[in-house]
Amino acid sequence: MPFGNEKKDEKMKKPEVSIVLTTYDKLRYLEDAILSVHYQTYKGIELFLVDDGSPNWKEIKDEVIRIISGLPPMSAILSCKLLLMEQQCGVPTARNLAIDVSSGPCISYLDGDDLYDPQFVEVLKKALDDDPEAGLSYARVKSVRGRGRIIERVLDRSIEGKLWNGNHGYWGVWLFRREIYDAIGGFHEWLTPWEDAEFIDSVMVHGYRTIECDHLYVYRREKGDTKERISICKLTPKEILWARRALCNPASIAGNKVKDPRKILGLDKDASIPPRRYHHPDFRIIDLI
């Protein structure tokens, strides 16, 4: 079959997986991140590239168009859209906006300076397909410095152990069913930078099963960037999540008292946690593929 006809037939298929790649004011590793989606062994991906209101959004738009237009043939990406937010609202809002307008029954995400292993989607999607009772599969993480060597592999530990052991940002990266996202209501836009921990905690509170997979996500660390600063935050995910549970779902921590959860979260006396979705920025979408 001629390549042109094959490409046309592929485009007629509906994507089975939607991936949201977020970035803010960073170009250095963006092409690496996009290519890691392009080279996935699983074919049938809808890619949303989201710029979170960067001051240099025009430069980012031009660079994204250049990268996408230059992708080699036989890409894993069936469709690609660029979502430009009018103002910076943070990663959880950027993800929520893109997921809301995406179409895949399974969803994952990628930071603009990180990488997928080529088998990331295939392995995690197969894990979900093989276990209809599971709602989420997740990849363990390899941490690297810049484009250099691996500096850390996350230890094999249950997702509950990763979440509550006091480490920061190492509970894996997931592929989850859309119905989970809908049931939870998306990523919590106020509890940043702990939106990932809060989301996975909500998955467990809702009673969904999870499946652990191999080290298939490359987490890039740079001196002085947000990921480095998070590691010295005074509050641990455990403190944040227990306080949130105490206010939002007390039954989930029956028998465990949390001292002054509002103070932990920086809230006034008798105040409630802000709603999960409270940013409503203007945005526009550009079709790229």
C-alpha positions as CSV (number, residue, x, y, z in Angstrom):
1,M,0.0,0.0,0.0
2,P,1.4,3.4,-0.9
3,F,2.5,5.5,2.2
4,G,0.1,8.3,1.4
5,N,-3.0,6.0,1.5
6,E,-1.7,4.3,4.6
7,K,-1.4,7.7,6.4
8,K,-4.9,8.6,5.3
9,D,-6.4,5.4,6.6
10,E,-4.6,5.9,10.0
11,K,-6.0,9.4,10.3
12,M,-9.5,8.0,9.9
13,K,-9.0,6.0,13.1
14,K,-10.0,7.4,16.5
15,P,-7.1,7.8,18.9
16,E,-7.2,5.4,21.8
17,V,-4.8,7.4,24.0
18,S,-4.7,11.2,24.6
19,I,-1.4,12.6,25.9
20,V,-1.1,16.1,27.4
21,L,2.3,17.7,27.1
22,T,2.6,20.9,29.1
23,T,5.3,23.6,29.0
24,Y,5.9,27.1,30.3
25,D,8.6,29.3,28.9
26,K,10.9,26.4,28.1
27,L,12.3,25.3,24.7
28,R,15.5,23.5,25.6
29,Y,14.1,20.0,25.9
30,L,10.7,20.4,24.1
31,E,11.8,18.6,20.9
32,D,13.1,15.7,22.9
33,A,9.8,15.4,24.7
34,I,7.7,15.5,21.5
35,L,10.0,13.0,19.8
36,S,9.5,10.6,22.7
37,V,5.8,10.6,21.9
38,H,6.4,10.3,18.1
39,Y,8.6,7.2,18.6
40,Q,6.1,5.3,20.8
41,T,5.7,1.7,19.7
42,Y,1.9,2.1,20.4
43,K,0.3,3.7,17.4
44,G,-2.9,5.7,17.9
45,I,-2.1,8.8,20.0
46,E,-3.8,12.1,20.2
47,L,-1.2,14.7,21.4
48,F,-2.1,18.0,23.0
49,L,0.7,20.5,23.5
50,V,-0.2,23.1,26.0
51,D,1.6,26.4,26.6
52,D,0.7,27.7,30.0
53,G,0.6,31.4,29.1
54,S,4.4,31.8,28.5
55,P,5.6,35.4,27.8
56,N,7.4,33.9,24.8
57,W,4.4,32.0,23.5
58,K,5.0,33.1,19.9
59,E,8.4,31.6,20.0
60,I,7.1,28.4,21.5
61,K,4.3,28.3,18.9
62,D,6.8,28.6,16.0
63,E,9.1,26.0,17.5
64,V,6.2,23.5,18.0
65,I,5.1,24.0,14.4
66,R,8.6,23.5,13.2
67,I,9.0,20.3,15.2
68,I,5.7,18.8,14.3
69,S,6.0,19.6,10.6
70,G,9.4,17.9,10.5
71,L,8.4,14.6,12.2
72,P,9.6,11.6,10.3
73,P,7.0,9.3,8.6
74,M,5.1,6.6,10.5
75,S,4.5,8.6,13.7
76,A,2.7,7.2,16.6
77,I,0.8,10.5,16.7
78,L,-2.6,10.4,14.8
79,S,-3.5,13.9,15.7
80,C,-1.8,16.9,17.3
81,K,-3.1,20.2,18.6
82,L,-1.5,23.2,20.2
83,L,-3.4,24.8,23.1
84,L,-2.3,28.3,23.9
85,M,-3.5,29.7,27.3
86,E,-3.9,33.5,27.6
87,Q,-2.5,33.5,31.1
88,Q,-0.4,31.3,33.3
89,C,-2.5,29.2,35.6
90,G,-0.3,26.2,36.4
91,V,0.1,22.6,35.3
92,P,-3.2,21.2,36.8
93,T,-5.2,23.8,34.9
94,A,-3.3,23.2,31.7
95,R,-3.9,19.5,31.9
96,N,-7.6,19.9,32.8
97,L,-8.2,22.2,29.8
98,A,-6.6,19.8,27.3
99,I,-8.2,16.7,28.8
100,D,-11.6,18.3,28.6
101,V,-11.3,18.8,24.8
102,S,-9.4,15.6,24.1
103,S,-11.1,12.4,22.9
104,G,-9.1,9.3,23.9
105,P,-10.6,6.8,26.3
106,C,-7.2,6.6,28.1
107,I,-5.2,9.6,29.2
108,S,-1.6,10.3,30.2
109,Y,0.6,13.4,30.6
110,L,4.2,14.5,30.0
111,D,6.1,17.5,31.3
112,G,7.9,19.5,28.5
113,D,11.3,18.6,29.8
114,D,10.8,14.9,30.5
115,L,10.7,11.8,28.3
116,Y,8.8,8.6,27.6
117,D,10.5,5.4,27.1
118,P,9.4,4.2,23.6
119,Q,7.3,1.4,25.2
120,F,5.6,3.6,27.8
121,V,2.2,3.8,26.2
122,E,2.2,0.2,24.9
123,V,3.1,-1.4,28.2
124,L,0.7,0.7,30.3
125,K,-2.2,0.4,27.8
126,K,-1.7,-3.4,27.7
127,A,-1.8,-3.5,31.5
128,L,-5.1,-1.8,31.5
129,D,-6.5,-3.9,28.7
130,D,-5.6,-7.1,30.4
131,D,-7.2,-6.1,33.7
132,P,-10.7,-4.5,33.2
133,E,-11.0,-4.0,37.0
134,A,-7.9,-1.7,37.1
135,G,-8.5,2.0,36.5
136,L,-4.9,3.2,36.3
137,S,-1.4,1.8,35.4
138,Y,1.7,3.7,36.2
139,A,5.4,3.6,35.2
140,R,8.3,3.8,37.6
141,V,10.7,6.7,37.1
142,K,14.3,7.1,36.0
143,S,15.8,10.4,37.1
144,V,18.5,12.0,35.0
145,R,20.5,15.2,35.2
146,G,20.2,17.1,31.9
147,R,20.9,14.8,29.0
148,G,23.3,12.8,31.0
149,R,23.4,9.6,32.9
150,I,20.7,8.1,35.1
151,I,21.2,9.4,38.6
152,E,18.4,7.6,40.4
153,R,15.9,4.8,39.8
154,V,12.8,4.8,42.0
155,L,12.8,1.8,44.3
156,D,10.2,-0.9,43.6
157,R,7.5,0.0,46.1
158,S,3.7,0.0,46.0
159,I,2.1,3.3,44.9
160,E,0.7,3.7,48.4
161,G,4.3,3.4,49.8
162,K,5.6,6.0,47.3
163,L,2.8,8.4,48.1
164,W,3.2,8.2,51.9
165,N,6.9,7.7,52.4
166,G,7.7,11.4,52.4
167,N,9.6,11.4,49.0
168,H,8.5,14.1,46.6
169,G,7.3,13.6,43.0
170,Y,8.2,9.9,42.7
171,W,4.9,8.0,42.7
172,G,5.2,7.4,38.9
173,V,3.5,8.7,35.8
174,W,0.2,7.1,34.8
175,L,-2.1,6.1,32.1
176,F,-5.7,6.3,33.4
177,R,-9.2,5.6,32.1
178,R,-11.2,8.7,31.2
179,E,-14.0,7.6,33.6
180,I,-11.6,8.0,36.5
181,Y,-10.8,11.5,35.5
182,D,-14.5,12.3,35.2
183,A,-15.4,10.7,38.5
184,I,-12.6,12.6,40.4
185,G,-13.2,15.9,38.5
186,G,-9.7,16.4,37.2
187,F,-6.5,17.7,38.7
188,H,-6.9,19.9,41.8
189,E,-5.9,23.4,40.7
190,W,-5.4,24.8,44.1
191,L,-3.2,22.1,45.7
192,T,-0.3,22.7,43.4
193,P,2.5,21.5,43.4
194,W,1.0,18.4,44.9
195,E,-1.7,17.9,42.2
196,D,-0.2,14.6,41.2
197,A,-0.2,13.3,44.7
198,E,-3.8,14.5,45.3
199,F,-5.0,12.9,42.1
200,I,-3.5,9.5,42.9
201,D,-4.8,9.7,46.4
202,S,-8.3,10.4,45.1
203,V,-8.0,7.4,42.9
204,M,-7.3,5.2,45.9
205,V,-10.0,6.8,48.0
206,H,-12.5,6.0,45.2
207,G,-11.5,2.4,45.4
208,Y,-9.8,2.0,42.0
209,R,-7.1,-0.6,41.5
210,T,-3.7,0.4,40.2
211,I,-1.0,-1.6,38.2
212,E,2.7,-0.9,38.5
213,C,4.9,-1.2,35.4
214,D,8.6,-0.9,34.7
215,H,10.9,2.2,34.7
216,L,9.5,3.8,31.5
217,Y,9.4,7.5,32.4
218,V,12.5,9.7,32.3
219,Y,12.3,12.5,34.9
220,R,14.8,15.3,34.1
221,R,16.3,17.3,36.9
222,E,18.1,20.6,36.5
223,K,19.8,22.6,39.3
224,G,17.6,25.4,40.5
225,D,14.5,24.4,38.6
226,T,11.1,23.7,40.2
227,K,11.7,20.0,40.6
228,E,14.8,20.8,42.6
229,R,13.0,23.3,44.8
230,I,10.1,20.9,45.5
231,S,12.5,18.5,47.2
232,I,13.1,21.1,50.0
233,C,9.5,22.1,50.5
234,K,8.7,22.1,54.2
235,L,5.4,20.2,53.8
236,T,5.5,16.6,52.7
237,P,2.8,15.0,50.5
238,K,1.7,13.0,53.5
239,E,1.0,16.2,55.5
240,I,-0.8,17.8,52.6
241,L,-2.9,14.8,51.8
242,W,-3.9,14.0,55.4
243,A,-5.0,17.6,55.8
244,R,-7.0,17.5,52.6
245,R,-8.7,14.2,53.6
246,A,-9.5,15.6,57.0
247,L,-11.4,18.5,55.4
248,C,-12.9,16.8,52.3
249,N,-13.3,13.1,53.1
250,P,-13.0,12.5,56.9
251,A,-14.3,8.9,56.6
252,S,-11.1,8.0,54.6
253,I,-8.9,8.7,57.7
254,A,-11.1,7.3,60.4
255,G,-9.1,6.8,63.6
256,N,-6.3,9.2,62.5
257,K,-6.5,12.7,63.9
258,V,-5.0,15.6,61.9
259,K,-4.0,18.6,64.0
260,D,-5.4,21.8,62.6
261,P,-5.6,20.8,58.9
262,R,-6.6,24.3,57.8
263,K,-3.4,25.7,59.3
264,I,-1.4,23.0,57.5
265,L,-2.9,24.1,54.2
266,G,-2.6,27.8,55.0
267,L,-6.4,28.4,55.2
268,D,-8.2,30.8,57.5
269,K,-10.3,29.4,60.4
270,D,-13.5,27.6,59.2
271,A,-12.4,28.1,55.6
272,S,-12.9,25.3,53.1
273,I,-10.5,24.1,50.4
274,P,-11.1,26.0,47.2
275,P,-13.0,24.1,44.5
276,R,-11.1,21.6,42.4
277,R,-11.6,23.7,39.2
278,Y,-11.4,27.4,39.8
279,H,-9.3,28.8,36.9
280,H,-11.1,29.6,33.7
281,P,-8.6,31.2,31.4
282,D,-9.2,32.0,27.7
283,F,-7.4,29.8,25.3
284,R,-7.2,28.9,21.6
285,I,-6.4,25.7,19.8
286,I,-4.3,25.3,16.7
287,D,-4.6,22.0,14.7
288,L,-1.2,20.8,13.7
289,I,-1.9,17.2,12.5
